[in-house]
Amino acid sequence: MKPDMFREPVTILVGLGFPAQVRGVTDAYRHLVEWPGSLRERAHAVALNACQAALRGEIESETARGLFVAFAEKHELLTTETPAVVAARSRSDTDPHVQ
């Protein structure tokens, strides 16, 4: 496993409420960087700084994961869907044979 990967992915809602798996620090960092500037606040800054520190190897990826989860909870982005449901849904979006 890569050092920036989470032990367990974080499933969040993106766009128009579609579930997406955040599998590691790089994914979390990308979501935080793409977060609208007008909505950024302290929880965003803490999670972003943690991801940057984890990418530099200064803190563990699981520490950054915890702070990303706290950010996602605050903004009601977490979903309870399991990774299997997310995978099936994404497959059905791209494969016309999956119903």
KEKE-3310 file (N, C-alpha, C; in steps of 0.2 Angstrom, whole numbers, plus 5000, padded with zeros to 4 digits):
npx = (5004:5003:5011:5003:4990:4974:4969:4955:4944:4936:4920:4912:4900:4899:4898:4882:4877:4883:4891:4908:4923:4936:4952:4965:4977:4981:4969:4960:4967:4965:4951:4949:4957:4949:4937:4925:4931:4924:4917:4927:4934:4939:4939:4942:4954:4962:4961:4966:4979:4984:4983:4993:5004:5005:5007:5020:5026:5027:5017:5006:4996:4984:4981:4978:4967:4958:4956:4951:4939:4932:4931:4923:4911:4907:4902:4892:4895:4898:4894:4884:4885:4892:4908:4906:4893:4895:4905:4897:4887:4895:4899:4887:4884:4893:4892:4881:4875:4873:4862)
npy = (4994:5011:5025:5036:5031:5028:5018:5014:5019:5035:5039:5051:5064:5071:5085:5084:5077:5064:5049:5047:5040:5043:5039:5041:5052:5061:5061:5067:5079:5085:5086:5096:5107:5110:5114:5127:5144:5153:5146:5141:5139:5138:5124:5118:5124:5118:5104:5104:5109:5098:5088:5092:5091:5078:5073:5078:5069:5072:5070:5056:5047:5043:5052:5064:5059:5058:5072:5076:5069:5075:5088:5084:5079:5091:5098:5090:5080:5067:5050:5036:5025:5010:5004:4995:4997:5010:5007:4999:5007:5017:5009:5006:5018:5019:5008:5001:4989:4985:4985)
npz = (5000:4996:5005:5006:5006:5013:5026:5026:5014:5013:5010:5001:4997:4981:4968:4961:4972:4971:4976:4980:4982:4993:4993:4998:5004:4994:4986:4995:4997:4984:4984:4994:4989:4978:4984:4985:4986:4993:5003:5012:5027:5045:5048:5035:5032:5042:5038:5025:5028:5036:5026:5017:5026:5028:5015:5014:5022:5036:5045:5049:5037:5042:5052:5044:5037:5048:5050:5038:5038:5048:5043:5032:5039:5045:5035:5030:5020:5021:5017:5020:5012:5006:5000:4990:4985:4980:4970:4962:4958:4951:4940:4934:4929:4918:4911:4900:4901:4914:4927)
capx = (5000:5006:5011:4998:4983:4970:4967:4948:4942:4931:4915:4909:4895:4901:4893:4875:4876:4885:4896:4915:4928:4943:4956:4971:4979:4981:4962:4958:4970:4962:4944:4950:4959:4943:4932:4925:4934:4919:4915:4932:4934:4944:4940:4945:4961:4965:4961:4971:4986:4985:4985:5000:5009:5005:5011:5027:5029:5027:5012:5003:4990:4977:4979:4975:4961:4953:4954:4947:4933:4929:4929:4917:4906:4905:4899:4887:4897:4899:4888:4884:4886:4898:4912:4903:4888:4898:4908:4891:4884:4899:4899:4881:4884:4897:4891:4874:4872:4872:4855)
capy = (5000:5017:5028:5041:5028:5027:5010:5013:5025:5039:5040:5058:5066:5077:5087:5084:5071:5057:5047:5047:5037:5047:5033:5043:5059:5065:5062:5072:5086:5087:5088:5102:5112:5111:5117:5134:5149:5157:5142:5139:5141:5135:5116:5117:5125:5112:5098:5106:5109:5091:5084:5095:5089:5070:5072:5079:5064:5075:5066:5050:5048:5042:5058:5068:5056:5060:5079:5076:5066:5080:5093:5081:5079:5097:5100:5085:5077:5060:5046:5029:5020:5006:5005:4990:5001:5015:5004:4996:5013:5020:5004:5006:5024:5019:5001:5001:4982:4985:4988)
capz = (5000:4996:5011:5007:5006:5019:5028:5024:5010:5015:5005:5002:4991:4977:4963:4963:4977:4969:4980:4978:4987:4994:4995:5001:5006:4988:4984:5000:4996:4978:4985:4998:4984:4973:4988:4983:4991:4998:5008:5016:5034:5049:5047:5029:5033:5046:5034:5020:5031:5037:5020:5015:5030:5026:5008:5015:5027:5042:5049:5046:5033:5045:5055:5039:5036:5053:5050:5032:5040:5052:5038:5028:5043:5046:5028:5028:5014:5022:5015:5023:5007:5007:4994:4985:4982:4976:4964:4957:4955:4946:4935:4930:4925:4912:4907:4899:4903:4922:4929)
cpx = (5004:5006:5005:4990:4980:4969:4960:4947:4936:4926:4911:4904:4898:4896:4886:4873:4878:4891:4903:4919:4934:4947:4962:4972:4978:4974:4959:4960:4966:4955:4945:4952:4953:4937:4931:4928:4930:4916:4921:4932:4939:4945:4943:4952:4965:4966:4966:4978:4988:4987:4992:5005:5010:5009:5018:5030:5030:5022:5009:4997:4984:4976:4976:4968:4956:4951:4950:4940:4929:4927:4922:4911:4903:4900:4894:4889:4898:4893:4889:4885:4892:4902:4909:4897:4890:4901:4902:4888:4888:4899:4893:4880:4888:4895:4883:4871:4871:4866:4854)
cpy = (5006:5021:5033:5038:5027:5020:5009:5019:5029:5041:5047:5059:5072:5079:5087:5078:5064:5055:5046:5044:5041:5041:5035:5050:5064:5066:5068:5079:5089:5090:5095:5108:5114:5114:5125:5139:5152:5153:5139:5143:5137:5127:5114:5118:5120:5106:5099:5105:5102:5087:5086:5092:5081:5069:5074:5074:5066:5072:5060:5051:5047:5048:5063:5065:5058:5067:5080:5074:5072:5086:5090:5081:5086:5100:5095:5082:5069:5056:5039:5023:5016:5006:5000:4994:5007:5012:5002:5002:5016:5016:5005:5013:5024:5013:5001:4994:4981:4989:4989)
cpz = (5000:5003:5012:5007:5013:5020:5025:5020:5014:5009:5006:4996:4987:4971:4965:4967:4975:4974:4977:4983:4987:4997:4999:5002:4999:4985:4989:4999:4989:4980:4989:4993:4980:4977:4986:4989:4996:5003:5013:5022:5038:5048:5040:5029:5037:5042:5029:5022:5033:5031:5017:5019:5029:5020:5009:5019:5034:5047:5046:5042:5036:5050:5050:5038:5041:5052:5043:5034:5044:5048:5034:5032:5044:5040:5026:5021:5015:5020:5019:5018:5007:5000:4989:4982:4978:4969:4959:4954:4950:4939:4931:4927:4919:4908:4906:4900:4910:4923:4936)
residu = (MET:LYS:PRO:ASP:MET:PHE:ARG:GLU:PRO:VAL:THR:ILE:LEU:VAL:GLY:LEU:GLY:PHE:PRO:ALA:GLN:VAL:ARG:GLY:VAL:THR:ASP:ALA:TYR:ARG:HIS:LEU:VAL:GLU:TRP:PRO:GLY:SER:LEU:ARG:GLU:ARG:ALA:HIS:ALA:VAL:ALA:LEU:ASN:ALA:CYS:GLN:ALA:ALA:LEU:ARG:GLY:GLU:ILE:GLU:SER:GLU:THR:ALA:ARG:GLY:LEU:PHE:VAL:ALA:PHE:ALA:GLU:LYS:HIS:GLU:LEU:LEU:THR:THR:GLU:THR:PRO:ALA:VAL:VAL:ALA:ALA:ARG:SER:ARG:SER:ASP:THR:ASP:PRO:HIS:VAL:GLN)
# end
